[in-house]
């Protein structure tokens, strides 16, 4: 069982930056593929960025070059650095952990990011 707690959301102006954190409880954090998803009002939840156990990353096209996902296995934490934020980045951002051994998946409670002037 893994529990995920996101933090770092809030209100930011267009063009600004924000960093989200996701702290995971439990053991064996290093065997989990970690990801950030987001869901805007009236839209489906979408994958924003993913980082594998080997540190391989991939991003949705709309955030490439602006967002960076990283992980600190010693701290059981995954981060999402968001730069050059746009109003269309406004959404609830969710952290996800996927076990590479059992394929069990876990979600955090979400953190709201609002990009507005």
C-alpha atoms as one frame of an Amber mdcrd trajectory, in Angstrom:
protein
   0.000   0.000   0.000   1.252   3.451  -0.921  -0.148   6.774   0.188   0.567
   9.861  -1.875   0.300  13.450  -0.678   0.615  16.300  -3.154   1.544  19.852
  -2.281   2.584  23.046  -4.015  -0.570  24.032  -5.838  -2.096  27.487  -5.817
  -2.660  30.598  -7.872   0.063  31.748 -10.268   0.157  34.381 -12.966   0.608
  33.468 -16.630   4.276  33.054 -17.422   5.060  32.164 -13.847   6.493  29.013
 -12.307   5.391  26.559  -9.699   6.722  23.309  -8.300   4.497  20.463  -7.212
   5.672  17.785  -4.809   4.297  14.336  -4.136   5.479  12.538  -1.033   4.975
   8.798  -0.904   4.668   6.702   2.213   5.643   3.063   2.426   8.588   1.125
   1.192  10.176   0.420  -2.153   9.454   3.808  -3.704  12.175   3.100  -6.232
  10.160   0.327  -7.893   7.276   2.612  -8.752   6.812   4.429 -12.003   5.631
   7.871 -10.964   3.463  10.225 -12.930   1.527  13.464 -12.801  -1.941  13.701
 -14.301  -4.273  16.663 -14.477  -7.973  17.209 -14.889  -9.505  20.477 -15.935
 -13.211  21.227 -15.413 -15.324  19.368 -17.929 -12.362  17.459 -19.336 -10.957
  13.989 -18.933  -7.947  13.334 -16.757  -4.798  13.363 -18.854  -1.240  12.213
 -18.343   1.094  15.183 -18.024   4.459  13.573 -17.292   5.881  10.219 -16.279
   9.207   9.062 -14.876  10.228   5.424 -14.783  12.285   3.611 -12.193  15.324
   4.216 -14.412  14.621   7.930 -14.686  13.276   7.873 -18.216  10.756  10.655
 -18.708   7.997  11.438 -21.125   5.594  14.352 -21.423   2.373  15.288 -23.108
   3.144  17.518 -26.092   1.464  20.576 -24.584   3.989  20.787 -21.714   7.194
  19.724 -23.437   9.948  22.247 -22.848   8.023  23.865 -19.987   7.523  21.126
 -17.383  10.112  18.840 -15.804   9.385  15.739 -13.761  12.009  14.409 -11.369
  12.241  12.017  -8.475  14.256  11.669  -5.301  14.205   8.034  -4.263  15.977
   8.790  -0.990  13.165  11.172  -0.035  10.334   9.108  -1.597   9.260  12.199
  -3.487   8.446  13.097  -7.062   8.378  16.665  -8.325   6.836  18.550 -11.209
   8.549  21.815 -12.040   6.228  23.937 -14.142   7.556  26.974 -15.989   5.998
  29.418 -18.436   2.577  28.527 -17.123  -0.465  29.231 -19.265  -4.135  29.615
 -18.330  -4.813  26.295 -20.065  -2.585  24.596 -17.484  -5.265  25.306 -14.891
  -6.402  21.987 -13.457  -6.317  19.694 -10.483  -2.995  17.874 -10.607  -2.811
  14.306  -9.351   0.175  12.205  -8.443   0.127   8.553  -9.495   2.304   5.609
  -8.515   2.380   2.372 -10.471   4.149  -0.647  -9.048   6.357  -2.319 -11.620
   6.086  -5.609  -9.740   2.372  -5.906  -8.955   0.982  -3.304 -11.423  -1.079
  -1.865  -8.576  -1.757   1.828  -8.975  -2.277   4.548  -6.405  -3.526   8.136
  -6.552  -3.039  11.194  -4.444  -5.887  13.490  -3.473  -4.938  16.162  -6.001
  -3.792  19.755  -5.764  -5.366  22.695  -7.576  -3.233  24.801  -9.890  -4.826
  27.984 -11.199  -3.070  30.128 -13.771  -4.712  33.512 -13.949  -3.918  37.195
 -13.837
